[in-house]
Amino acid sequence: MALLKYYTKKELLSEGFTHYGKLFGIPVYIGEIDGIAPTIATANFIPEFILYIAQSIYFNLESLMNINNPAYEPYFRIRVEGKIE
């Protein structure tokens, strides 16, 4: 796995990515958008480990929200911005 991966549109479509957007404010490519667990890959030369760091920060904050409201259910907020054409 390369530290800085660049995808061409042809590679993205062949690997199943159909949309682009943001996850935790980080630009990502999204595949299987209608499925239960969409496929996510970072975009714009951003290393994959940045998502792991952002995820740990985000879910620590979500757990604090859950302390005050036990009925709250944390989930990933994926913002879809457009389709890869």
C-alpha positions as CSV (number, residue, x, y, z in Angstrom):
1,M,0.0,0.0,0.0
2,A,1.4,3.3,-1.0
3,L,1.5,6.2,1.5
4,L,0.2,8.7,-1.1
5,K,-2.1,7.0,-3.5
6,Y,-3.4,8.8,-6.6
7,Y,-6.5,7.3,-8.4
8,T,-7.4,8.0,-12.0
9,K,-11.1,8.1,-12.9
10,K,-10.7,4.8,-14.8
11,E,-9.2,3.1,-11.8
12,L,-11.8,4.5,-9.5
13,L,-14.7,3.2,-11.6
14,S,-13.0,-0.2,-12.1
15,E,-12.6,-0.6,-8.3
16,G,-16.3,0.2,-7.7
17,F,-16.1,3.8,-6.5
18,T,-19.0,5.8,-8.0
19,H,-19.2,9.1,-5.9
20,Y,-17.0,11.5,-4.1
21,G,-17.6,13.4,-0.9
22,K,-16.4,14.0,2.6
23,L,-16.2,12.0,5.8
24,F,-15.3,13.9,8.9
25,G,-14.4,16.8,6.6
26,I,-11.8,14.7,4.7
27,P,-12.2,14.3,0.9
28,V,-13.0,10.7,0.0
29,Y,-14.2,8.4,-2.8
30,I,-17.3,6.4,-2.0
31,G,-18.4,3.1,-3.5
32,E,-21.5,0.9,-2.9
33,I,-23.4,4.0,-1.8
34,D,-26.7,2.3,-1.4
35,G,-25.3,-0.6,0.7
36,I,-25.1,-1.0,4.4
37,A,-21.4,-0.4,4.6
38,P,-20.1,1.8,1.7
39,T,-16.5,1.5,0.5
40,I,-14.4,4.6,1.4
41,A,-11.0,5.7,0.1
42,T,-9.2,9.0,0.8
43,A,-8.8,11.4,-2.1
44,N,-6.3,14.1,-3.1
45,F,-3.1,12.4,-1.9
46,I,-4.4,12.2,1.7
47,P,-3.0,9.1,3.5
48,E,-5.5,6.5,4.8
49,F,-4.3,6.7,8.4
50,I,-5.8,10.3,8.6
51,L,-9.2,8.7,8.5
52,Y,-8.3,6.5,11.5
53,I,-7.2,9.5,13.5
54,A,-10.3,11.5,12.6
55,Q,-12.5,8.5,13.4
56,S,-11.0,8.1,16.9
57,I,-11.4,11.8,17.7
58,Y,-15.0,11.8,16.3
59,F,-16.2,8.7,18.2
60,N,-14.6,9.9,21.5
61,L,-16.7,13.1,21.1
62,E,-19.8,11.0,20.2
63,S,-19.3,8.9,23.4
64,L,-19.4,12.1,25.4
65,M,-22.7,12.9,23.8
66,N,-23.9,9.5,24.6
67,I,-23.2,10.0,28.3
68,N,-25.7,12.8,28.5
69,N,-28.3,11.2,26.2
70,P,-28.3,7.4,26.4
71,A,-30.8,7.1,23.5
72,Y,-28.3,8.8,21.1
73,E,-26.9,6.5,18.5
74,P,-23.6,7.5,16.9
75,Y,-23.1,6.9,13.2
76,F,-20.9,8.0,10.3
77,R,-21.9,11.1,8.6
78,I,-20.8,10.8,4.9
79,R,-21.5,13.9,2.8
80,V,-21.9,12.9,-0.9
81,E,-21.0,15.8,-3.1
82,G,-21.2,14.3,-6.6
83,K,-20.9,11.4,-9.0
84,I,-17.6,10.4,-10.6
85,E,-18.1,10.6,-14.4
